[in-house]
Structures are given as structure tokens and as C-alpha cells.
Amino acid sequence: MKKLIAIGLLGVALSGCASTGPIQIGRDTYTISETNEGGAFTSVYKLAGKLTKEAATYCHSIGKQPELVTSNANQPVGPMAGLGGATITFRCLDANDPRYGDPTMRRDNGVTTVN
């Protein structure tokens, strides 16, 4: 019985997490979210990286360049703390778009503060 429970918990920890896919929320602006179904057993920071890669793939598929706007990750603490997850917001811009790579487009001027 203990072996069966351990296998079940492992299956939950390793179960796939499905992202929302790119959802357009504004002109050239998209968001992707994914719930971390592994809970405290998997890293939401890796999940945020995976979403960033998915955003880049999407932008390249429509012939544009990706630009990350925001990245948020919520890591649960403890086995009963919930699922957690990650959300990113990004733009798909033409390489010659004046907004592409322009640090003045970011409200934080490219500086991130972690508390």
C-alpha cells in the first residue's frame, strides 16, 4: 500500500503542466500562464523559463522578435500550500520596431528589485 501511495505522489509531482498558450491582451502584447501541478516538488522558476521559451517560439513563428515585459512566479511553500505557477507578459515586435529593445519602454528602466 505504501508503495502504491509513493507511486501516486510521484505521478502527481511529475504530471505535465499545460500552459494557456499565448493569449493576446493588447497590440503586439501577449500573456502565457501555467499552473505548477507538482506543487512544492517542482520549481516555478523553471516553469517561467519554459514559458519564456514558448513565447520566443511563438513570436518567431509569426516572424517577429520576442520582448519580455513581465515575469511572475508563485512558489508554494510546503506540501499543502497550493499549486503555484508562473505568468509572463511579452511582446512580439518587428526587429525594426522602435520599441524593440528600447529600455525606456519599461517602467523600471531595466532595473529589477527583489524584496
Secondary structure as the mmCIF struct_conf table of DSSP 4:
data_model
#
loop_
_struct_conf.conf_type_id
_struct_conf.id
_struct_conf.beg_label_comp_id
_struct_conf.beg_label_asym_id
_struct_conf.beg_label_seq_id
_struct_conf.end_label_comp_id
_struct_conf.end_label_asym_id
_struct_conf.end_label_seq_id
HELX_RH_AL_P HELX_RH_AL_P1 LYS A 2 LEU A 14
STRN STRN1 SER A 19 SER A 19
STRN STRN2 ILE A 23 GLY A 26
TURN_TY1_P TURN_TY1_P1 ARG A 27 ASP A 28
STRN STRN3 THR A 29 THR A 35
TURN_TY1_P TURN_TY1_P2 GLU A 37 GLY A 38
HELX_RH_3T_P HELX_RH_3T_P1 GLY A 39 PHE A 41
BEND BEND1 THR A 42 THR A 42
HELX_RH_AL_P HELX_RH_AL_P2 VAL A 44 SER A 61
TURN_TY1_P TURN_TY1_P3 ILE A 62 GLY A 63
STRN STRN4 GLN A 65 ASN A 74
BEND BEND2 GLY A 78 GLY A 78
TURN_TY1_P TURN_TY1_P4 PRO A 79 MET A 80
BEND BEND3 ALA A 81 ALA A 81
STRN STRN5 GLY A 85 LEU A 93
TURN_TY1_P TURN_TY1_P5 ALA A 95 ASN A 96
TURN_TY1_P TURN_TY1_P6 PRO A 98 GLY A 101
HELX_RH_3T_P HELX_RH_3T_P2 PRO A 103 MET A 105
BEND BEND4 ARG A 106 ARG A 106
TURN_TY1_P TURN_TY1_P7 ARG A 107 GLY A 110
#
